[in-house]
Amino acid sequence: MRLTAMPLHDATRDLILLNQQRLSDVELNLQLEANNEQLEILAKDLELEKGKTDALLSEMLPASVAQQLKSGMSVDAREYQEATVMFCDVPSFQQIVPHCAPKDVVMLLNDLFTKFDRLVILQKAYKVETVGDSYMSVGGIPEIVEAHCEIICHLALGMLYEARNVTDPVSGKPLKIRAGIHSGPVVAGVVGAKMPRYCLFGDTVNTASRMESHSPVGRIHCSESAV
């Protein structure tokens, strides 16, 4: 029997209509629950990805600077009256590259720089950047500390020691590095919006770089200001 064939005020008709309404409500509730579960999953995934992004940003920038950027604040360049900058590199790197596969070169630098990264954390210094075989670090930035020169000198000694635990793939001997250190005023700031970088500027940086390039192999070349 069709519903339209029943009298308008028939009790059976009312029961059928009520049952259909309840079925419709149940179906709607099930759909809403499914949508809510999907939204919860998406929210958790979004929070997870946000955590990864925040962690990556904190690796690229000092924690205080990263927090400012995440809060939507602008980060102004800051001048530090005293800091100690160090550059170190692998003098034999240009001889290593032609005799090794690119993958082996990457593995070599990754092994070496991973050891350096641990030392930076241990000495409470700050890793600024790596370019090729060059590793740049600083003491007294972004957190001001009086013993910035001592921190970097200890870091340099540790790097010389750790480099010996890495084998030169060409000579088969322990890898040798060199380092240059200089202390003085430095300006630090964030450069770039899409790929922000924490950069250091000033004569102190340039002098530290020159100290490295003129350093004998296996030695630490310090300027008078860093002694």
Buried (B, 14 or more C-beta within 10 A) or exposed (E): EEEEEBEEEEEEBEEBEEEEEEEEEEEEEEEEEEEEEEEEEEEEEEEEEEEEEEEEBBEBBBEEBBBBBBEEEEBEEEEBEBBBBBBBBBBBBEEBBEEBEEEEBEEBBEBBBEBBBEBBEEBEBBBBEBEEBBBBBBBBBBEEBEEBBBBBBBBBBBBBEBBEEBEBBEEEEEBBBBBBBBBBEBBBBBEEEEEBEBBBBBEBBEBBBBBBEEBEEBBBBBBEBBE
